[in-house]
Amino acid sequence: SDSGNVLNALTASLHRLGSVDHSPSALSEATGLLSSAQIQVEEAVGELNRFLDHFDADPARLQQLEERLDAIYTLARKHRIQPGEVATLQQKLLDEIETLNANDESIERLEHEVQAFARHYQEKARELSDLRRNSATTLASAVEQEIHRLGMPGGRFQIDLKANASVEPSPHGLEQVELLVSANPGQPLKALAKVASGGELSRISLAIQVITAQTSRVPTLVFDEVDVGIGG
């Protein structure tokens, strides 16, 4: 043991000093110091032995410490770090978990906001749909009368509301608005953009502007070929 090595070294040193004939005073002083050191080491060893004789180790506690040390070394090997760096790594991971939890809370809050906006959209979109249904027939009839005055006596005009196929919010509301027109008697109603000529399109647009100008402010507009086919 280490204590035995120390005592052996002290004993050997004292033996060598004692074998010196007519040793000077300096060696006598060194001999005294070594003798004192030998006595103190022997007393210290005795105290330690007495402590160990009365020390009762807790097997469960020892097993717990061994398991913890084993876990620390296992984690160190797994993450390729020194065992003493495991605590720092643990704190780093805890900080990352806290950040992720905060992000989860932000995502949850944003989801609630999106749901609230979706409910508000549905409410306003339904209000818009009601206004469209209530106004479509009246507006179509008024526009039809106006295009008769603008050189399309047999023309028909209709506003068709088609529900969106997708449930996703749309900037246009819950339905698509399609303007249908028949420029001549006997012709079926078709999409305005597909069947109207330039002059017809201008007159229908003028008719719509004339009717809507009664309830809204309309800027100055220029219509091309709007007078084609109109006598007087």
C-alpha positions in Angstrom: 0.0 0.0 0.0 1.0 3.7 -0.3 1.3 4.0 3.5 3.6 1.0 3.6 5.8 2.5 0.9 6.0 5.8 2.8 6.9 4.1 6.1 9.4 1.8 4.4 11.1 4.8 2.8 11.3 6.7 6.1 12.7 3.6 7.9 15.3 3.1 5.2 16.3 6.7 5.3 16.7 6.7 9.1 18.7 3.5 8.9 21.1 5.0 6.4 21.5 8.2 8.4 22.1 6.1 11.6 24.9 4.3 9.9 26.9 7.4 9.2 29.8 7.9 11.6 30.3 11.3 13.1 27.3 12.8 11.2 27.3 16.6 11.1 24.6 18.5 13.0 22.6 19.1 9.7 22.1 15.4 9.4 21.2 15.1 13.0 18.4 17.6 12.4 17.3 15.8 9.3 17.2 12.5 11.3 15.0 14.1 13.9 12.6 15.4 11.3 12.4 12.0 9.6 11.8 10.3 13.0 9.0 12.8 13.7 7.5 12.2 10.2 7.7 8.4 10.8 5.7 8.7 14.0 3.1 11.0 12.4 2.6 8.7 9.5 2.2 5.7 11.8 -0.4 7.6 13.8 -2.2 8.7 10.7 -2.3 5.1 9.4 -3.6 3.9 12.7 -6.4 6.5 12.7 -7.4 5.6 9.1 -7.5 1.9 10.0 -9.6 2.5 13.0 -12.0 4.6 10.9 -12.3 1.9 8.3 -12.9 -0.7 10.9 -16.0 1.2 12.1 -17.2 2.4 8.7 -20.3 0.6 7.6 -20.9 1.1 3.8 -24.5 1.2 2.6 -24.7 -1.5 -0.1 -27.8 0.1 -1.7 -26.2 3.5 -1.8 -23.0 2.0 -3.3 -25.1 0.2 -6.0 -26.9 3.5 -6.7 -23.6 5.3 -7.1 -22.2 2.6 -9.3 -25.2 2.7 -11.5 -25.1 6.4 -11.8 -21.4 6.3 -12.7 -22.1 3.6 -15.3 -24.9 5.8 -16.8 -22.6 8.8 -16.9 -19.8 6.9 -18.7 -22.3 5.3 -21.1 -23.7 8.8 -22.0 -20.2 10.1 -22.4 -19.3 7.3 -24.9 -22.6 7.8 -26.7 -22.1 11.5 -27.2 -18.3 11.2 -27.6 -17.5 13.6 -24.7 -15.6 13.4 -21.5 -17.6 12.1 -18.4 -17.1 15.5 -16.8 -18.9 17.2 -19.7 -22.1 15.2 -19.2 -23.7 17.7 -16.8 -23.1 20.5 -19.3 -24.6 18.4 -22.1 -27.6 17.7 -19.8 -28.2 21.5 -19.3 -27.9 22.1 -23.0 -30.5 19.5 -23.8 -32.8 20.9 -21.1 -32.5 24.3 -22.6 -33.4 22.9 -26.0 -36.5 21.1 -24.6 -37.6 24.4 -23.0 -37.3 26.2 -26.3 -39.3 23.5 -28.1 -42.0 23.7 -25.5 -42.1 27.4 -26.0 -42.4 26.9 -29.7 -45.3 24.4 -29.1 -47.1 27.0 -27.1 -46.6 29.6 -29.9 -47.9 27.1 -32.5 -51.0 26.3 -30.3 -51.7 30.1 -29.9 -51.4 30.6 -33.6 -53.7 27.7 -34.3 -56.3 29.3 -32.0 -55.9 32.5 -33.9 -56.3 30.8 -37.2 -59.5 29.1 -36.0 -60.9 32.4 -34.8 -60.1 34.0 -38.2 -61.7 31.1 -40.0 -64.9 31.5 -37.9 -64.9 35.2 -38.6 -64.4 34.5 -42.4 -67.3 32.1 -42.5 -69.6 34.6 -40.7 -68.8 37.4 -43.1 -68.8 35.1 -46.1 -72.3 33.9 -45.3 -73.4 37.5 -44.9 -71.9 38.2 -48.4 -73.7 35.2 -49.8 -77.1 36.4 -48.4 -76.5 39.8 -50.0 -75.6 38.2 -53.3 -78.7 36.0 -53.4 -81.0 38.8 -52.4 -79.5 41.2 -55.0 -78.7 38.9 -58.0 -82.2 38.7 -59.4 -83.0 42.4 -58.9 -79.6 43.5 -60.4 -79.9 41.0 -63.4 -83.4 42.3 -64.2 -82.3 45.9 -64.1 -79.3 45.3 -66.3 -81.4 43.4 -68.7 -83.8 46.3 -69.1 -80.8 48.6 -69.6 -79.2 46.6 -72.4 -82.6 46.6 -74.2 -82.3 50.4 -74.2 -78.7 50.1 -75.5 -79.5 48.3 -78.8 -79.9 44.7 -77.5 -83.8 44.4 -77.4 -83.8 40.6 -77.3 -80.8 40.3 -74.9 -81.1 38.4 -71.7 -78.8 38.8 -68.6 -78.5 36.5 -65.6 -76.3 36.3 -62.5 -75.4 32.7 -61.6 -74.0 31.8 -58.1 -72.1 28.6 -57.9 -70.9 27.2 -54.6 -67.1 26.7 -54.3 -66.1 23.0 -54.6 -63.3 23.6 -52.0 -63.9 24.3 -48.4 -60.8 26.4 -48.2 -61.3 30.2 -47.6 -61.5 32.1 -50.8 -61.1 35.9 -51.3 -64.3 35.7 -53.4 -66.4 34.2 -50.7 -68.4 31.0 -50.6 -69.4 31.0 -54.3 -68.2 32.0 -57.7 -70.2 34.7 -59.4 -70.7 34.1 -63.2 -72.4 36.6 -65.5 -74.5 34.9 -68.2 -75.8 36.6 -71.3 -77.8 35.9 -74.4 -77.3 38.6 -77.0 -80.1 37.5 -79.4 -83.5 35.9 -78.9 -83.5 32.1 -78.9 -79.9 31.8 -77.9 -79.0 30.0 -74.7 -77.4 31.9 -71.8 -73.7 31.5 -71.8 -70.7 33.0 -69.9 -70.4 36.7 -70.8 -66.6 36.5 -71.4 -67.1 33.7 -73.9 -69.9 34.9 -76.2 -70.1 38.6 -76.1 -68.5 40.7 -78.9 -66.6 43.8 -78.2 -69.6 46.1 -78.7 -71.9 43.9 -76.8 -69.5 43.6 -73.9 -69.1 47.3 -73.8 -72.9 47.9 -73.7 -73.4 45.2 -71.0 -70.6 46.8 -69.0 -72.2 50.2 -69.4 -75.6 48.9 -68.3 -74.0 47.4 -65.2 -72.3 50.7 -64.4 -75.5 52.7 -65.0 -77.4 50.5 -62.5 -74.7 50.2 -59.9 -73.9 54.0 -60.1 -77.3 54.6 -58.4 -75.8 53.1 -55.2 -72.1 53.6 -55.5 -69.6 56.1 -56.7 -68.3 55.2 -60.2 -65.1 56.7 -61.8 -65.0 58.0 -65.3 -65.0 55.0 -67.7 -64.3 54.8 -71.5 -66.3 52.1 -73.5 -65.1 51.0 -76.9 -67.8 50.4 -79.6 -70.5 51.0 -77.2 -72.6 52.9 -79.8 -72.4 50.2 -82.5 -75.9 49.1 -83.6 -77.6 51.9 -81.7 -79.7 54.2 -83.8 -80.6 57.8 -83.1 
